[in-house]
Amino acid sequence: MRYHVSRESSVVPHFNAAVNIRSIDRFGQDAVTDQPYILVLYYSRGGATAKMARQVVRGVECVTGIEALLRTVPSLSEVADEADDAPLAATQEDLRACSGLVLGSPTRFGNMAAPLKQFLDESSALWLQGALIDRPAGVFTSTSSLHGGQESTLLSMMLPLVHHGMVIVGVPYSVPELRATEGGGTPYGASHWATESGDRELDANEAAICRALGKRVAEWARLALES
């Protein structure tokens, strides 16, 4: 990862670079950084959304001077379903200090999963402060059926971000994989068709769209920081 954003740059209102934030680097190790970062925050039960999140991280890391902070949210179930190698659980401070946000969730009847919604429901203090106004954000999802609520799930994640005053970054059709995909991928955000058995891996087009989303959010964050 590369670090070249000047700390002397003027910033838009409510848009501040992170200072001394615990991060996870590309090898999954804890680190401390004073660099601006994109918070890649997801919930995953079967593992498909987690794989998408790591592709989003790769896209973020293509942008000079912006780091990726990979975080998850804990399950609300009494039965633990997080993988042993899952990243740390996100805090509201991770959200407050981010320069941009990418949210990911599997679909639950066309909506985001409850653990992710609960985390967002707890962000009222940040909303009252206007802490996230003008920061870029994107969304991604995984479903078991091709028409199983991908776009409505993406829209459900956008709603609280709009209330926070965030700027939604989608996936334009200038991304060639969006026109070529035979699985997931929408202009609203990245998506993956996992099938009902859950054994369909991310295909090349789906993975490329995830990376494109991460890169676009990071590019918009860098533009805001340099303005």
Residue frames as qw, qx, qy, qz and C-alpha x, y, z in Angstrom:
[[0.000, 0.889, 0.457, 0.000, 0.00, 0.00, 0.00],
 [0.460, 0.299, 0.032, 0.835, 1.21, 3.51, -0.84],
 [0.266, -0.782, -0.430, 0.364, 0.98, 6.70, 1.17],
 [0.404, 0.143, 0.202, 0.881, 1.23, 10.03, -0.64],
 [0.117, -0.820, -0.448, -0.337, -1.73, 12.17, 0.47],
 [0.236, 0.361, -0.317, 0.845, -0.59, 15.46, 2.00],
 [0.315, -0.540, -0.690, 0.364, -1.81, 16.10, 5.51],
 [0.107, -0.334, -0.098, 0.932, -1.76, 19.83, 4.71],
 [0.056, -0.301, -0.662, -0.684, -4.52, 19.58, 2.09],
 [0.401, -0.013, 0.264, -0.877, -7.74, 21.42, 2.77],
 [0.007, 0.211, 0.976, 0.058, -10.78, 19.19, 3.18],
 [0.345, -0.451, -0.442, -0.694, -14.51, 19.52, 2.69],
 [0.462, -0.444, 0.346, -0.685, -16.70, 20.02, 5.79],
 [0.856, -0.237, 0.313, -0.336, -16.94, 17.00, 8.13],
 [0.926, 0.344, -0.132, 0.076, -14.27, 15.19, 6.07],
 [0.224, -0.824, 0.513, -0.086, -11.12, 14.47, 8.07],
 [0.648, 0.354, -0.672, 0.049, -8.33, 11.93, 7.57],
 [0.864, -0.454, -0.213, -0.037, -7.92, 9.26, 10.22],
 [0.085, 0.733, -0.566, 0.367, -5.21, 9.54, 12.85],
 [0.080, -0.347, 0.869, -0.342, -3.64, 6.56, 14.64],
 [0.824, 0.019, 0.054, -0.564, -6.35, 4.09, 13.66],
 [0.520, -0.224, 0.823, 0.036, -5.97, 0.33, 14.09],
 [0.628, 0.484, -0.305, -0.528, -6.02, -1.27, 10.67],
 [0.835, -0.051, 0.542, 0.079, -5.72, -4.66, 9.03],
 [0.095, 0.598, -0.556, -0.569, -3.24, -4.84, 6.21],
 [0.706, 0.310, -0.431, -0.468, -3.49, -7.13, 3.18],
 [0.445, 0.188, -0.866, 0.133, -2.02, -10.03, 5.19],
 [0.642, -0.537, -0.488, -0.246, -4.67, -9.74, 7.90],
 [0.574, -0.154, -0.472, 0.651, -2.30, -8.38, 10.55],
 [0.212, -0.911, -0.307, 0.175, -3.07, -5.58, 12.98],
 [0.516, 0.217, 0.029, 0.828, -1.26, -2.35, 12.18],
 [0.105, -0.775, -0.330, 0.529, -1.44, 1.29, 13.17],
 [0.425, 0.384, 0.417, 0.706, -1.87, 3.92, 10.46],
 [0.001, -0.591, -0.237, 0.771, -2.27, 7.66, 10.21],
 [0.028, -0.032, 0.631, 0.775, -3.37, 7.38, 6.58],
 [0.599, 0.147, 0.040, -0.786, -6.87, 8.08, 5.20],
 [0.128, -0.041, 0.987, 0.083, -8.78, 4.83, 4.83],
 [0.608, -0.091, -0.387, -0.687, -11.88, 3.32, 3.30],
 [0.461, -0.149, 0.756, -0.440, -13.83, 1.23, 5.78],
 [0.532, 0.057, -0.715, -0.450, -14.88, -2.02, 4.06],
 [0.372, -0.129, 0.675, -0.624, -17.56, -3.27, 6.43],
 [0.585, 0.032, -0.635, -0.504, -19.52, -6.46, 5.89],
 [0.671, -0.192, 0.593, -0.401, -21.53, -9.29, 7.40],
 [0.560, 0.319, -0.686, -0.337, -21.08, -12.78, 6.01],
 [0.790, -0.260, 0.421, -0.361, -22.50, -16.11, 7.08],
 [0.956, 0.202, 0.211, 0.035, -21.59, -18.50, 4.28],
 [0.617, -0.366, 0.350, 0.603, -18.38, -16.75, 3.26],
 [0.500, 0.561, 0.458, 0.475, -19.42, -15.36, -0.13],
 [0.016, -0.979, -0.125, -0.163, -19.80, -11.77, 1.08],
 [0.580, -0.699, 0.273, 0.317, -16.45, -12.00, 2.87],
 [0.666, 0.071, 0.484, 0.563, -14.77, -13.00, -0.41],
 [0.269, 0.815, 0.337, 0.387, -16.38, -10.03, -2.12],
 [0.333, -0.938, 0.012, 0.094, -15.10, -7.75, 0.65],
 [0.646, -0.433, 0.383, 0.498, -11.53, -8.84, -0.01],
 [0.509, 0.427, 0.473, 0.578, -11.92, -8.04, -3.70],
 [0.029, -0.957, -0.218, -0.192, -13.23, -4.58, -2.74],
 [0.551, -0.745, 0.192, 0.324, -10.13, -4.15, -0.57],
 [0.657, 0.010, 0.450, 0.605, -7.94, -4.97, -3.57],
 [0.284, 0.747, 0.388, 0.460, -9.68, -2.23, -5.52],
 [0.301, -0.952, -0.049, 0.030, -9.16, 0.31, -2.74],
 [0.666, -0.518, 0.307, 0.441, -5.47, -0.57, -2.61],
 [0.612, 0.432, 0.379, 0.544, -5.08, 0.44, -6.26],
 [0.050, 0.924, 0.153, 0.346, -5.45, 4.09, -5.23],
 [0.537, 0.246, -0.377, 0.714, -2.31, 5.83, -4.01],
 [0.013, -0.301, 0.349, -0.887, -2.51, 7.29, -0.52],
 [0.697, -0.258, 0.044, -0.668, -5.69, 5.50, 0.58],
 [0.024, -0.203, 0.961, -0.184, -5.74, 2.42, 2.79],
 [0.654, -0.267, -0.518, -0.482, -8.43, -0.22, 3.22],
 [0.245, -0.263, 0.728, -0.584, -9.69, -1.07, 6.70],
 [0.551, -0.116, -0.739, -0.371, -11.47, -4.44, 6.61],
 [0.244, -0.121, 0.673, -0.688, -14.01, -4.98, 9.37],
 [0.342, -0.303, -0.831, -0.316, -17.03, -7.17, 10.06],
 [0.483, -0.386, 0.217, -0.755, -20.01, -7.09, 12.43],
 [0.134, -0.124, 0.949, -0.257, -20.81, -9.86, 14.91],
 [0.342, -0.301, -0.796, -0.398, -23.73, -12.22, 14.46],
 [0.472, -0.348, 0.214, -0.781, -26.88, -11.70, 16.49],
 [0.875, -0.110, -0.411, -0.231, -27.32, -15.47, 16.73],
 [0.665, -0.628, 0.381, -0.137, -26.30, -17.39, 19.85],
 [0.911, 0.056, 0.304, 0.273, -24.56, -19.82, 17.51],
 [0.184, -0.713, 0.365, 0.570, -21.23, -18.34, 16.42],
 [0.787, 0.501, 0.347, 0.099, -20.91, -18.23, 12.65],
 [0.156, 0.922, -0.326, -0.137, -17.83, -16.04, 12.14],
 [0.877, 0.321, -0.276, 0.226, -14.85, -17.69, 10.52],
 [0.756, -0.484, -0.082, 0.434, -11.72, -18.15, 12.61],
 [0.511, -0.017, 0.190, 0.838, -9.78, -15.82, 10.30],
 [0.065, 0.857, 0.444, 0.255, -12.48, -13.12, 10.25],
 [0.274, 0.446, -0.187, 0.831, -11.27, -9.54, 10.73],
 [0.100, -0.184, -0.605, 0.768, -11.97, -7.55, 13.86],
 [0.028, 0.744, 0.667, 0.008, -15.49, -6.32, 14.57],
 [0.199, 0.540, 0.128, 0.808, -16.05, -2.70, 13.58],
 [0.227, -0.512, -0.517, 0.648, -16.56, 0.08, 16.10],
 [0.179, 0.916, 0.357, -0.029, -18.42, 3.35, 15.70],
 [0.259, -0.797, 0.283, 0.467, -15.02, 5.06, 15.88],
 [0.478, -0.021, 0.701, 0.529, -13.91, 3.08, 12.80],
 [0.282, 0.699, 0.608, 0.249, -16.95, 4.52, 11.03],
 [0.099, -0.950, -0.142, 0.262, -16.47, 8.08, 12.31],
 [0.324, -0.699, 0.404, 0.493, -12.84, 8.29, 11.22],
 [0.648, 0.210, 0.625, 0.383, -13.17, 6.73, 7.77],
 [0.031, 0.412, -0.291, -0.863, -12.67, 8.73, 4.57],
 [0.583, 0.143, -0.462, -0.653, -15.18, 6.53, 2.75],
 [0.570, -0.093, 0.716, -0.392, -17.31, 3.44, 3.32],
 [0.518, 0.141, -0.686, -0.492, -18.18, 0.27, 1.41],
 [0.601, -0.149, 0.569, -0.542, -20.93, -1.87, 2.98],
 [0.442, 0.166, -0.801, -0.367, -21.61, -5.52, 2.18],
 [0.532, -0.070, 0.646, -0.542, -24.34, -7.93, 3.23],
 [0.023, 0.169, 0.940, 0.294, -26.07, -11.08, 2.02],
 [0.402, -0.277, -0.280, -0.826, -29.74, -10.60, 1.25],
 [0.055, 0.213, 0.876, -0.429, -32.42, -11.32, 3.83],
 [0.239, 0.677, 0.692, -0.075, -35.78, -11.23, 2.01],
 [0.353, 0.740, 0.280, 0.500, -34.58, -8.38, -0.17],
 [0.270, -0.940, 0.075, -0.193, -33.07, -6.46, 2.72],
 [0.279, 0.596, -0.660, 0.361, -29.67, -6.20, 4.42],
 [0.657, -0.196, -0.702, 0.194, -28.92, -8.71, 7.18],
 [0.487, -0.823, -0.259, -0.134, -29.93, -7.77, 10.73],
 [0.709, -0.426, -0.073, 0.557, -26.38, -7.65, 12.20],
 [0.388, 0.195, 0.201, 0.878, -25.34, -4.96, 9.72],
 [0.191, -0.711, -0.369, -0.567, -28.55, -3.02, 10.23],
 [0.619, -0.714, -0.282, 0.166, -28.04, -3.05, 13.99],
 [0.594, -0.191, 0.025, 0.781, -24.57, -1.57, 13.58],
 [0.128, 0.395, 0.309, 0.856, -26.00, 1.22, 11.43],
 [0.412, -0.745, -0.442, -0.281, -28.88, 1.74, 13.87],
 [0.655, -0.581, -0.213, 0.434, -26.26, 2.46, 16.54],
 [0.497, 0.131, 0.138, 0.846, -24.74, 5.31, 14.50],
 [0.060, -0.883, -0.444, -0.144, -27.28, 7.96, 15.59],
 [0.428, -0.761, 0.004, 0.487, -24.60, 9.93, 17.46],
 [0.432, -0.117, 0.475, 0.758, -22.59, 10.25, 14.25],
 [0.139, 0.632, 0.610, 0.459, -25.72, 11.40, 12.40],
 [0.250, -0.907, -0.306, 0.145, -26.37, 14.08, 15.02],
 [0.440, -0.623, 0.232, 0.604, -22.78, 15.31, 14.59],
 [0.594, 0.774, -0.068, -0.211, -22.95, 15.25, 10.79],
 [0.511, -0.586, 0.571, 0.265, -19.77, 13.20, 10.99],
 [0.595, 0.070, 0.722, 0.345, -20.20, 11.35, 7.67],
 [0.424, 0.821, 0.222, -0.311, -21.54, 14.17, 5.49],
 [0.417, 0.818, -0.313, -0.243, -20.02, 14.28, 1.96],
 [0.317, -0.460, 0.818, 0.134, -18.00, 11.08, 2.35],
 [0.576, 0.261, -0.579, -0.515, -18.26, 8.58, -0.53],
 [0.563, -0.136, 0.747, -0.325, -19.93, 5.21, 0.00],
 [0.533, 0.219, -0.651, -0.494, -20.71, 2.07, -1.98],
 [0.733, -0.154, 0.490, -0.446, -22.52, -1.22, -1.37],
 [0.401, 0.292, -0.817, -0.294, -22.28, -4.89, -2.36],
 [0.744, -0.131, 0.403, -0.517, -24.33, -8.06, -1.79],
 [0.128, 0.197, -0.948, -0.215, -24.52, -11.80, -2.40],
 [0.730, 0.034, 0.200, -0.653, -27.68, -13.84, -3.05],
 [0.516, -0.098, 0.851, 0.028, -28.50, -17.51, -3.53],
 [0.545, 0.549, 0.619, 0.138, -30.70, -16.90, -6.58],
 [0.400, 0.195, 0.302, 0.843, -29.97, -14.66, -9.54],
 [0.184, -0.530, -0.257, -0.787, -33.12, -12.60, -8.99],
 [0.573, -0.446, -0.653, 0.216, -33.23, -13.01, -5.22],
 [0.295, -0.920, -0.250, 0.069, -33.32, -9.37, -4.22],
 [0.669, 0.009, -0.008, 0.743, -29.87, -8.14, -5.17],
 [0.157, 0.482, 0.138, 0.851, -30.89, -4.63, -6.16],
 [0.488, -0.741, -0.237, -0.396, -33.37, -4.14, -3.31],
 [0.796, -0.447, -0.176, 0.368, -30.72, -5.29, -0.82],
 [0.506, 0.161, 0.032, 0.847, -28.26, -2.77, -2.25],
 [0.130, -0.633, -0.217, -0.732, -30.88, -0.03, -2.03],
 [0.670, -0.675, -0.300, -0.072, -31.67, -0.97, 1.59],
 [0.712, -0.288, -0.117, 0.629, -28.03, -0.40, 2.52],
 [0.292, 0.387, 0.158, 0.860, -28.00, 2.96, 0.72],
 [0.290, -0.786, -0.411, -0.361, -30.92, 4.41, 2.71],
 [0.583, -0.744, -0.152, 0.287, -29.13, 5.00, 6.04],
 [0.588, -0.089, 0.184, 0.783, -26.07, 6.28, 4.16],
 [0.094, 0.597, 0.370, 0.705, -28.21, 8.91, 2.43],
 [0.459, -0.833, -0.292, -0.099, -29.57, 9.96, 5.83],
 [0.672, -0.502, 0.028, 0.543, -25.97, 10.40, 6.97],
 [0.194, 0.920, -0.109, -0.322, -25.36, 12.71, 4.02],
 [0.539, -0.323, 0.647, 0.431, -22.93, 10.36, 2.31],
 [0.452, 0.578, -0.344, -0.586, -22.38, 10.47, -1.46],
 [0.867, 0.062, 0.487, -0.085, -23.36, 7.17, -3.09],
 [0.120, 0.583, -0.673, -0.440, -20.87, 5.77, -5.59],
 [0.901, 0.197, 0.282, -0.265, -22.22, 3.11, -7.94],
 [0.551, -0.176, 0.675, 0.457, -20.72, 1.11, -10.78],
 [0.425, 0.624, -0.116, -0.645, -21.01, 2.85, -14.17],
 [0.899, 0.341, 0.271, -0.039, -21.37, 0.96, -17.43],
 [0.350, 0.818, -0.456, 0.021, -17.92, 2.16, -18.39],
 [0.434, -0.417, 0.792, -0.103, -16.79, -0.83, -16.30],
 [0.474, 0.267, -0.664, -0.513, -16.74, -3.44, -19.11],
 [0.115, -0.016, -0.980, 0.163, -17.48, -6.40, -16.83],
 [0.368, 0.282, 0.502, -0.730, -20.86, -4.89, -16.00],
 [0.633, 0.411, -0.227, -0.616, -21.97, -5.46, -19.60],
 [0.469, 0.338, -0.801, -0.151, -20.30, -8.87, -19.86],
 [0.251, -0.206, 0.821, -0.469, -21.49, -10.45, -16.61],
 [0.582, -0.156, -0.669, -0.436, -23.72, -13.53, -16.65],
 [0.485, -0.340, -0.720, 0.361, -23.89, -13.64, -12.87],
 [0.257, -0.801, -0.383, 0.381, -23.92, -10.72, -10.45],
 [0.347, -0.073, 0.169, 0.919, -23.18, -7.08, -11.04],
 [0.080, 0.831, 0.547, 0.070, -25.44, -4.00, -11.06],
 [0.259, 0.614, -0.018, 0.746, -25.01, -0.24, -11.48],
 [0.529, -0.777, -0.065, -0.336, -26.23, 0.12, -7.88],
 [0.396, -0.684, 0.600, -0.122, -23.24, -1.83, -6.57],
 [0.267, 0.354, -0.887, -0.127, -21.35, -5.11, -6.82],
 [0.813, -0.133, 0.286, -0.490, -23.24, -8.38, -6.44],
 [0.068, 0.337, -0.933, -0.108, -22.63, -12.12, -6.57],
 [0.850, -0.039, -0.187, -0.492, -24.85, -15.07, -7.46],
 [0.225, -0.479, 0.822, -0.210, -23.79, -17.82, -5.01],
 [0.567, -0.061, -0.736, -0.365, -26.56, -20.36, -5.99],
 [0.739, -0.504, -0.072, -0.442, -28.80, -22.12, -3.49],
 [0.925, -0.156, -0.240, 0.249, -26.04, -24.54, -2.53],
 [0.300, -0.934, 0.155, 0.113, -23.68, -21.63, -1.95],
 [0.774, -0.262, 0.406, 0.410, -20.84, -23.30, -3.82],
 [0.576, 0.696, 0.213, 0.372, -20.58, -20.98, -6.82],
 [0.541, -0.372, -0.034, 0.753, -17.38, -18.99, -6.49],
 [0.138, 0.826, -0.011, -0.546, -17.00, -15.38, -7.57],
 [0.769, 0.425, 0.322, 0.352, -16.44, -15.40, -11.31],
 [0.520, 0.014, 0.106, 0.847, -13.95, -13.11, -13.02],
 [0.011, -0.584, -0.327, -0.743, -16.55, -10.48, -13.92],
 [0.546, -0.759, -0.331, -0.126, -18.07, -10.35, -10.44],
 [0.702, -0.413, -0.097, 0.572, -14.63, -10.03, -8.84],
 [0.380, 0.228, 0.200, 0.874, -13.65, -7.26, -11.27],
 [0.217, -0.719, -0.347, -0.562, -16.83, -5.32, -10.45],
 [0.663, -0.680, -0.245, 0.197, -16.04, -5.60, -6.72],
 [0.611, -0.193, 0.051, 0.766, -12.56, -4.20, -7.35],
 [0.160, 0.481, 0.327, 0.797, -13.98, -1.42, -9.54],
 [0.410, -0.801, -0.352, -0.257, -16.36, -0.41, -6.75],
 [0.685, -0.573, -0.118, 0.434, -13.58, -0.27, -4.16],
 [0.506, 0.054, 0.196, 0.838, -11.34, 1.71, -6.48],
 [0.005, -0.649, -0.373, -0.663, -14.08, 4.25, -7.31],
 [0.513, -0.814, -0.271, -0.029, -14.91, 4.92, -3.65],
 [0.678, -0.415, 0.026, 0.606, -11.21, 5.36, -2.88],
 [0.383, 0.299, 0.299, 0.821, -10.74, 7.70, -5.85],
 [0.192, -0.783, -0.341, -0.484, -13.65, 9.88, -4.74],
 [0.643, -0.710, -0.172, 0.232, -12.28, 9.94, -1.21],
 [0.623, -0.159, 0.127, 0.755, -8.88, 11.06, -2.45],
 [0.169, 0.549, 0.344, 0.742, -10.45, 13.80, -4.59],
 [0.400, -0.838, -0.294, -0.225, -12.35, 15.11, -1.57],
 [0.706, -0.558, -0.054, 0.433, -9.24, 15.07, 0.60],
 [0.533, 0.000, 0.246, 0.810, -7.25, 16.96, -2.03],
 [0.096, 0.742, 0.447, 0.490, -9.93, 19.59, -2.71]]
